[in-house]
Amino acid sequence: MAETTLQPPLRQLLKRAAQAVDDVVHKGHNLNRLLAIQSLAGRAAVQDMCYASLREYGTLAALRDTLLSKPLSDPAIAALLVVVLRQLRAHPEAAHTIVNEAVEAAAAMQPWARGLANAVLRSYLRRGDAEVATLPPVARWNYPQWWIDKVAQAYPLDWQAVLAAGNQHPPMTLRVNARRGSVAICLSQIQETGIEATQVGASALRLARPVSVSRLPGFVDGAVSVQDAGAQYAASLLDIRDGQRVLDACAAPGGKTGHMLELADVDLTALDNDALRLERVGENLIRLGLSAQLKLGDAATPEGWWDGVGFERILADVPCSASGVVRRHPDIKWLRRPDDIAQFVAQQSLILAALWQCLAVGGKLLYVTCSIFPEENQQQVDAFLLANDDARQLPLDCEPLSAGQLLPNDNHDGFFYALLEKN
Ligand SMILES: C[S@@+](CC[C@H](N)C(=O)[O-])C[C@H]1O[C@@H](n2cnc3c(N)ncnc32)[C@H](O)[C@@H]1O
């Protein structure tokens, strides 16, 4: 029987999820990389546990601490209790099984932890969530305090909605390939297979529930791709026309590369400094039946990859805090440190300055982040405009984006767009 079909016992799943949560919150590791090296058997269940535990980590850790008689110094057991509390809150009907399995998992990790896990979890079964209402803001909002403060300062009217949106389950959204037919026809083909979907953008269809891509009509041959509706603004904002020489400067895994090529016949160079991720651009383009020149290189040092001929359009989808997409990557909230933002700003500034040299006069550069922090967004652009008098920021002809900042909501993730023209 294939490895994927055997579901390991719950105690093992809890242990594996606890290990991953411990590695994220106490050791700073990236969750997707940790999951990628896990055994396939049970990986999906472990992933669900980790995502849910990290989305609600503030609440769960505070709840755990109210149940302990003294602080717990073992980080792995501390993480296990977080994972188990999440399972108990989500599946109260299975509480006794979960507690029994969790106690065995704790004992397997540390023999002394059997009694502690038993006491803490049974105490939770007696007391329930009563304490949650009185927990501090980190527990209430499930973000570190510095993050809450930053969002509240940037968006004094919307900060609660912005934080809440980042804790939702992300929608699965499709991009319809304009070369393969109309959005309306694609929508009806999808609905005919029993998949519920709604149009939420020019080419964007949001599914009511995530499904395996193998169930999507037309996915294999490139009629649809998975891409958030907020990310789908990039290709049309860049205003690309047939025949133009276009650079996609931070391209991998190629979502926006593919979209641009679906919209126009352009001579496109897709650059990324991560070889493995760049391979994924190639794979995505093969599925779409489209092509681009793939280049491995650092956007901040064009001398390594640029032939000196100006590009008419540049997409600069720069590395950023990813604070606009935390509902897809809940580990980010707990991995980022306040100082990281200044480092991203410095890196983005170098990339933007270098790419500007590669832009032809009269050309346009679209600066993009999936961040909601103003330093990485309009403040970054303002500093650039101050230092470059051959640059002007163009208005965005698109209602939800008029000020460039797209805040996360039910229909899309958080993004920032600024269109710059070279005079
Ligand atoms: C936000 S992701 C790009 C997403 C992509 N545009 C898409 O739509 O699928 C940022 C990318 O920038 C790449 N990157 C980071 N620093 C870079 C640099 N200095 N030069 C080129 N690429 C870089 C990362 O490897 C990552 O693939």
The ligand as an SDF file (V2000), in Angstrom:
LIG
                    3D

 27 29  0  0  0  0  0  0  0  0999 V2000
    7.4100   37.7520   -3.5840 C   0  0  0  0  0  0  0  0  0  0  0  0
    8.3760   36.5020   -4.3050 S   0  0  0  0  0  0  0  0  0  0  0  0
    7.9550   36.6710   -5.9950 C   0  0  0  0  0  0  0  0  0  0  0  0
    6.6340   36.0570   -6.3870 C   0  0  0  0  0  0  0  0  0  0  0  0
    6.4720   35.9920   -7.8970 C   0  0  0  0  0  0  0  0  0  0  0  0
    6.6360   37.2790   -8.5160 N   0  0  0  0  0  0  0  0  0  0  0  0
    5.1360   35.4210   -8.3090 C   0  0  0  0  0  0  0  0  0  0  0  0
    4.2150   36.1530   -8.6270 O   0  0  0  0  0  0  0  0  0  0  0  0
    5.0020   34.1880   -8.3180 O   0  0  0  0  0  0  0  0  0  0  0  0
    9.9560   37.2000   -4.2700 C   0  0  0  0  0  0  0  0  0  0  0  0
   11.0010   36.4430   -5.0530 C   0  0  0  0  0  0  0  0  0  0  0  0
   12.1720   37.2460   -5.0610 O   0  0  0  0  0  0  0  0  0  0  0  0
   13.2890   36.4050   -5.0790 C   0  0  0  0  0  0  0  0  0  0  0  0
   14.4210   37.2510   -4.6610 N   0  0  0  0  0  0  0  0  0  0  0  0
   14.7710   37.6500   -3.4250 C   0  0  0  0  0  0  0  0  0  0  0  0
   15.8500   38.4440   -3.4680 N   0  0  0  0  0  0  0  0  0  0  0  0
   16.1780   38.5610   -4.7820 C   0  0  0  0  0  0  0  0  0  0  0  0
   17.2230   39.2170   -5.4740 C   0  0  0  0  0  0  0  0  0  0  0  0
   18.1130   39.9650   -4.8190 N   0  0  0  0  0  0  0  0  0  0  0  0
   17.2980   39.0880   -6.8070 N   0  0  0  0  0  0  0  0  0  0  0  0
   16.3850   38.3310   -7.4860 C   0  0  0  0  0  0  0  0  0  0  0  0
   15.3780   37.6710   -6.8730 N   0  0  0  0  0  0  0  0  0  0  0  0
   15.2800   37.7850   -5.5410 C   0  0  0  0  0  0  0  0  0  0  0  0
   12.9150   35.2740   -4.1460 C   0  0  0  0  0  0  0  0  0  0  0  0
   13.6780   34.1210   -4.4210 O   0  0  0  0  0  0  0  0  0  0  0  0
   11.4350   35.1160   -4.4610 C   0  0  0  0  0  0  0  0  0  0  0  0
   11.2790   34.1020   -5.4120 O   0  0  0  0  0  0  0  0  0  0  0  0
  1  2  1  0
  2  3  1  0
  2 10  1  0
  3  4  1  0
  4  5  1  0
  5  6  1  0
  5  7  1  0
  7  8  2  0
  7  9  1  0
 10 11  1  0
 11 12  1  0
 11 26  1  0
 12 13  1  0
 13 14  1  0
 13 24  1  0
 14 15  1  0
 14 23  1  0
 15 16  2  0
 16 17  1  0
 17 18  1  0
 17 23  2  0
 18 19  1  0
 18 20  2  0
 20 21  1  0
 21 22  2  0
 22 23  1  0
 24 25  1  0
 24 26  1  0
 26 27  1  0
M  CHG  2   2   1   9  -1
M  END
$$$$
